[in-house]
């Protein structure tokens, strides 16, 4: 007999109905936990993608900005027209070089490299800022295929570090500039040019960088990248190299701030490639970068409309794809335009 005084055995455990109810509740709670975990992972990926976009944008912009702030710096002065054996511009056909200009003897053997991206591209010192609107525009071949409608920006200046007189021998064949307070000379030898003394002059490398956006990157075809053609030095001679700055940049747009009245303030902005009349000068550059994630997110659609600068006649751009993007812009004042 049991505790209740009868012969029936007391039921133990769960009934089938109770078991099914318990399993249903457990599955419901498990589905909720999985859903929360999935949303958390999705949020993490979204935040990580956004952070990477911002990091890419900052790096690309800081690279161009640092270069722009050096534009028209030639050592002890910022006057490209004071370089005695440097090219002058053709005032009737700006910004082309005067067709009568002939390279100095020490640079004559490097004419192929100097002209490879355009006439006197590597040494066109008076055109310290130059560009092409909505196109590649350089004579040298791009890395793969330049992004249609993206601008091209060329920046010229001297190197940030001077070359010591004792180290000049190792730079024979490099395109350099020797400057004093009142003059400058292009040269490529391993000694200071005649007419200069070491204490009163400086030797610096000539820098020419041509920025553009390509459809491919070094690591992956189909991933756009910010790149530049760069005047470099190897094997005792100048060379033009194609260098990737960073993948993920989808578009570059620039406008030039022009000073008309010599007060060092931009009176108006014009698209890259606009002819700047003699007597006016570029004192600022406005830069836009459209940065795209390297990987698509199939739960995300970028249906924003991007309208900025003078891209393809000012046409708005709506990607309608699965890549995240960020658009950044900055107006950069040039330091070396004050005369």
N, C-alpha and C positions, 0 to 999 in steps of 0.2 A: 504494500500500500504506500501511496505517496503522502506528502504532507497534507493533502486535502482529504485524505481518508477514502479515496477511491482507487480503483485498480488501473485507471488509465495513466499512461506515461505522459509527462509534461513535454510539450513541443520545445525543441531546442533549435537555434540558428535562425536564418532569415527565410522568409517565404519567397517564392519566385517573383511575386509582384514587388516586394520590398527590394530584392536584388536588382530588378530592372530599374526601379526608381533611383536607387543609389548609383547605378552605372550611368544613368542618364544625367544625373546631377554632376558626377565626376567628369563625364565627357564634355558637358557644357562648360565647367570650370577650366578644363584643359584647353578647350577651343579658345576661351577667352584669354588664357595665358599665352597661347601661341600667337593669337592676334596681336596682343600687346607687344610681345617680343618682335613680331614682324614689323609692326609700325615703328618700334624703337629702332630696329636696324635700318629701316627705310629713312627715318629721320636722321640717323647718324650718317648714312651715306649722303643724304642731301646736304647736311651741314658740312661734311668733309669736302664734297664737290664744290660748295660755295667758297669754302676757305681756300681750296686750291686755285679756284678762279681768281680770287683776290690776290693770292700770292703771285700768280703768274702775271697779273695785270701790274702789280707794284714793281716786279722785277723788270718787265719790259719797259714800263714808263721811266723807271729810274735810270736804265741804261741809255735811253734816248735823251733824257733830260741832262744827264752828266755830259754827254757829247755836245748837246746844244749849248750848254753854258760855256764850253770851250771854243765855240765857233769864232773864227776871225782872230784867234790868239796866235801870234807868230813869234813869241819869245819876249824880246824887250820892247816890242810895239805891236799895235793891232792894225797896221796899215799894209794891206797886201800890195797897194800901189807903190810902196817904198822899196819893194824887192826889185832891185835893179835889173836882174836878168830873168824876172818872172814875166808871165804873160799879161798883157793888157786886154780888156774886153773890147769887142767891136761895138762901138756906140750906135752904129746904124743897124745892128743885128743882135741885140742883147738876148741872152747872156752868152753868146758865142765869143770865142777868143778871136782877137785880131788876126786875120789870115796872114798878115805879114810876120807874125811872131815865129821865131825859130828857137828851138831848145838850145840851151848853152851846151858847149862842147862836152862837158862831163856827163850830161844826161842824154846826149844824142843817141847813144847806143841802146837806150832803154825806151825808145819811142814807141815800140810795139806795146809794151806794158802800160806806159803813160796814156796812150790813146785807146786802150782796149775797151774801155767802157764809155768812150765818147772823146771828142777832140780835146786833148789836154786835160782829160778828166782828173788825173791824179795830181796835177799841179795848177789847176785853175784857181789860184789863191784869191783873186778879187771876188769870185762867186763863192763866198764862204758858206752860203745856204742856197740850195738849188733843189728843184723837185719836178715831178711830173704828176699832173692831176688825173686821177682815175686810170692809171696805166703804169706799166713798168718803165719804159722809156730809156733804159740804159742799152748801150750797144753790146755789152758782154752778156752772154747767155745766163739766164736765171738757173737756179739749182734744178728745178723740175719744170713746173709751169707756174708763173706768177698768178696770183688771184686777180681775176678780172675786176676792174672797178676800184681796186685798192691803189693808194698813192705810193709814190716813191720819193724818198727824202735823202739828199746828199749833204753831208756836213764836212767842212774842211777846217783844219787848224794844225798847230804844231803840238808835239807831244808834251805831256805834263811835266816830264822830267828832262832836264838838260843832259847832254852827253858830255862827259868830262873829256878834256883835251887828250888825256892819256888813253882813253878808250876809243877814240875816233878811228884808230887803225882797224879795229875789228868791225867797223861799220862801212868799210869801203864797198860801194855799190848800192848802199841805201840812199834814198832820196831824202836830203836834209836841207835845213835852212839855217844860215848864220845871220844873226841879227845884232845890231847895236841900237842905240836910241834913235838913230836917224837913217839907217839903211838896212837892207837885207840882201842876201845872196843865196840862190839855190845851188846846191853842189851835191856830189855823191862820193867824193874822195875820202881818204882817211886822214886828212889834215885840214886845219882851219884855212879857209880861202885867203888869198893875198888881200891886204888892206885891213885886216882885222887883228886885234890883239885879244888874247884870252881873258884878261881881267875886264875888258870893256865890251865884250860880246858873248853870245851864247850859241851853242850848236844844239839843234833839236831835230827830231825826225818829223817829216811831213805826214800828217794823218788825213786820209780821205775815206769816209765811210758812206756807203750808199744803202739805206734801209729799204726793205720791201717785204711783202708777204707772199709766201709760196704755198701751193696747194699741198705740199708734202713736207715731212720733217725727216731728219736723219734716221730716226728709228722706225717710223711707220708711214707708209704711203697712205694718203687720204687724210692725214692729220695736218692741218695748216700750221705754219710756223713763221715767226718773225725772223728774218735773216738780213745779212748785210754783205755787200761787196766791200772788201777792205784792202787798202794799200798796205802791203806787208814787205818783208825782207827775208830772203832765204838763199843760201848758196852763193852769196856774194852779188846778188842782183835783186832789184825790186820785183815783186809779184803781186797779182791780184788774187785774193782768196775769197771763197764763199763760206761764210761763217753763220751757223745757226745761233741765234740769240736764245730763243726759247720756243718750244712747241705750244700750240693752243691759240695763238693770235690769228684771228680770222680776217681782220681788216685794219688797215692803217689809213687815217685821213689827216691831212695837215693843212693849215692856213698860215700865211705869212703876215705878220703885223708890220706895216710900212710907216716909216717916219717921213713926212713931207717937209717939215719945217725945222729940222735939225735940233729938236728939243729932247731927243732920245725917248719920246713916247710914241706908241703906235697910234697913228691917226685913223687907220682903217685896216681891215684884214682882207686878204685876197686868197683864192685857191692856189695850191702849188702849181708851178708852171706859168703863172702870170708874169709877164715881163715887167720888171721894176725899172722905171726910167732913171737915167743918169741923174745924180743929185739927190735921189731918194735912196733910202736903205732899209733893210730888214732889221728890226730891233726886237722882234718877239716872234715866237712860233706857237701856234695853238695845235695840240696833238689830240687825236681821238684814237683809242684802241678798242676794238671789239674782240673780246676773249671768249673762246669756246672751250667747253670741257672736252677732254680727250676721249671719254667713253660716254655712250648714250645711256639714258635712264628710260626704260620702256614704260615706266609708270608716270613719266613726266612729258609734257608737251610744251615747247616754247612757242607760245602764240602771241608774244609781245610784238609790237611794231617799233622798230628802231628807225629813228629819223634824226640824222645828225650831219653836220658839215655839208660838203658838196658832193657826197657820194653819188656817182652816176646821175648827175644833174639834180641832186637833192631828193631822189626817189626814196620812199620809205621801204624798209626791209622787214618782212615778217617770215621768220624761218619755218614755222610749223613743223618742227622735227623734235627729236627726243634729246637734244643736247642743251645743257644749261649754258647761259651766257651772262657776261657782265660787260657793260660799256663804261669806260673811264675816259676822262678828258682832263687836260691841263694846259694852261697858258704859261709859257716859259719865256722870261725876259732874257735877252742875250747880254752878256757882261762886257763884251769886247767891241762894242760898236761906237763907244764914245771916242771922239777924236780930239 
